[in-house]
């Protein structure tokens, strides 16, 4: 279950924070929602993704640019013409 709380920024704006538990029982948060409704919708989407088993931790979604080309090129090798693949590989 997620908890939603209000907080004020240094400029005086009121924003909302969502605190929730990950499937491995760790607690995390996302903040910066401008309306309570946006925070509630985010919390509901997190609960649904956890229930479906589709939850991916935000830190696992971060990939460096250097990690992308080998996987991407591997997929392109089988789906493009050899001449096109050589051009992609050299780029």
Secondary structure, DSSP 8 states (H G I E B T S, - for coil): --EEEEEE-TTS-EEEEEEEE-TTS-EEEEEEESSHHHHHHHHHHHHHHHHHT----GGGG---HHHHHHHHHHHHHHHS-HHHHHHHHH-
